[in-house]
Amino acid sequence: MKRLVLSAMMIAGLSLGSAMAQEAAAPAAAAPAAAVGVEAADGSAAAKPAKGAGFWTVVTGTGWLGFLLWMALFGCGAAAIYFIVDCSVMIRPQKIMPQTLIEKVKAGMAEGDVMKALHACETEPGPMANILSAGFSHVEEGFDIIQESIGAAADLETERIMQRLTWISVCSNLSPMLGLLGTVQGMIMCFKTLATGAPDIGALALNISQALWTTAAGLSVAIPAITFYYSIRNNANRLILRMQAMTMELIKDLRNVEVVND
């Protein structure tokens, strides 16, 4: 879990650092040009270099639609980091099937005391505890009913886990679409500038920069998000299979167990 959290923080830091580096690179690149001779070979003054458009200029200088697209991309990236960390914390053996719960249930089943095992599930709520509670609650109705209740509860808990993971996939699919929309908007503004007949080179470059930056931003969110999604999903599938196997192991003695009432 710590590795996933550190990786998410590293990705966010690299993205921010790349943006800041890009913004700083523009004026740095213009400085050498200013240091060259002031006059050209024919004695005329050298052309003044155009001021470079930094990252934040791209974000704020392309109209309200471009600004909203960037805010959506930033929000999508922040949401992806949040759900990655949240799912990494939630989908762990200690959360899904805690060892203390297994030991208490085993102790209760060894004594033939279903109520004790049920109380252990109530004191340590979680996916496995909910599944076992569904089975123990129907212990007087026969083993077939217990199996059906456990199967239904297991499907419900699995769906809950996968629904949390789905939000990471949503962020990974939404961010490239937002980037593509920003690209389309930038190209529309670019051709609109060209249609004036004597386009402003600075405005034209800014439009093209907007198109490229939004694409890069969308992919920067999508690639890590989809990687973490499949990694966490595979881990969740392994834990769910282990939980189901352990659940069947714990309830096998319910064929002959008697309910102990206080």
Secondary structure in CASP SS format (residue, H / E / C, confidence):
PFRMAT SS
TARGET T0000
AUTHOR 0000-0000-0000
METHOD secondary structure of the structure
MODEL  1
M C 1.00
K H 1.00
R H 1.00
L H 1.00
V H 1.00
L H 1.00
S H 1.00
A H 1.00
M H 1.00
M H 1.00
I H 1.00
A H 1.00
G H 1.00
L H 1.00
S H 1.00
L H 1.00
G H 1.00
S H 1.00
A H 1.00
M H 1.00
A H 1.00
Q H 1.00
E H 1.00
A H 1.00
A H 1.00
A H 1.00
P H 1.00
A H 1.00
A H 1.00
A H 1.00
A H 1.00
P H 1.00
A H 1.00
A H 1.00
A H 1.00
V C 1.00
G C 1.00
V C 1.00
E E 1.00
A C 1.00
A C 1.00
D C 1.00
G C 1.00
S C 1.00
A E 1.00
A C 1.00
A C 1.00
K C 1.00
P C 1.00
A C 1.00
K C 1.00
G C 1.00
A C 1.00
G C 1.00
F H 1.00
W H 1.00
T H 1.00
V H 1.00
V H 1.00
T H 1.00
G C 1.00
T C 1.00
G H 1.00
W H 1.00
L H 1.00
G H 1.00
F H 1.00
L H 1.00
L H 1.00
W H 1.00
M H 1.00
A H 1.00
L H 1.00
F H 1.00
G H 1.00
C H 1.00
G H 1.00
A H 1.00
A H 1.00
A H 1.00
I H 1.00
Y H 1.00
F H 1.00
I H 1.00
V H 1.00
D H 1.00
C H 1.00
S H 1.00
V H 1.00
M H 1.00
I C 1.00
R C 1.00
P H 1.00
Q H 1.00
K H 1.00
I H 1.00
M C 1.00
P C 1.00
Q H 1.00
T H 1.00
L H 1.00
I H 1.00
E H 1.00
K H 1.00
V H 1.00
K H 1.00
A H 1.00
G H 1.00
M H 1.00
A H 1.00
E C 1.00
G C 1.00
D C 1.00
V H 1.00
M H 1.00
K H 1.00
A H 1.00
L H 1.00
H H 1.00
A H 1.00
C H 1.00
E H 1.00
T H 1.00
E C 1.00
P C 1.00
G C 1.00
P H 1.00
M H 1.00
A H 1.00
N H 1.00
I H 1.00
L H 1.00
S H 1.00
A H 1.00
G H 1.00
F H 1.00
S C 1.00
H C 1.00
V H 1.00
E H 1.00
E H 1.00
G C 1.00
F H 1.00
D H 1.00
I H 1.00
I H 1.00
Q H 1.00
E H 1.00
S H 1.00
I H 1.00
G H 1.00
A H 1.00
A H 1.00
A H 1.00
D H 1.00
L H 1.00
E H 1.00
T H 1.00
E H 1.00
R H 1.00
I H 1.00
M H 1.00
Q H 1.00
R H 1.00
L H 1.00
T H 1.00
W H 1.00
I H 1.00
S H 1.00
V H 1.00
C H 1.00
S H 1.00
N H 1.00
L H 1.00
S H 1.00
P H 1.00
M H 1.00
L H 1.00
G H 1.00
L H 1.00
L H 1.00
G H 1.00
T H 1.00
V H 1.00
Q H 1.00
G H 1.00
M H 1.00
I H 1.00
M H 1.00
C H 1.00
F H 1.00
K H 1.00
T H 1.00
L H 1.00
A C 1.00
T C 1.00
G C 1.00
A C 1.00
P C 1.00
D C 1.00
I H 1.00
G H 1.00
A H 1.00
L H 1.00
A H 1.00
L H 1.00
N H 1.00
I H 1.00
S H 1.00
Q H 1.00
A H 1.00
L H 1.00
W H 1.00
T H 1.00
T H 1.00
A H 1.00
A H 1.00
G H 1.00
L H 1.00
S H 1.00
V H 1.00
A H 1.00
I H 1.00
P H 1.00
A H 1.00
I H 1.00
T H 1.00
F H 1.00
Y H 1.00
Y H 1.00
S H 1.00
I H 1.00
R H 1.00
N H 1.00
N H 1.00
A H 1.00
N H 1.00
R H 1.00
L H 1.00
I H 1.00
L H 1.00
R H 1.00
M H 1.00
Q H 1.00
A H 1.00
M H 1.00
T H 1.00
M H 1.00
E H 1.00
L H 1.00
I H 1.00
K H 1.00
D H 1.00
L H 1.00
R H 1.00
N C 1.00
V C 1.00
E C 1.00
V C 1.00
V C 1.00
N C 1.00
D C 1.00
END
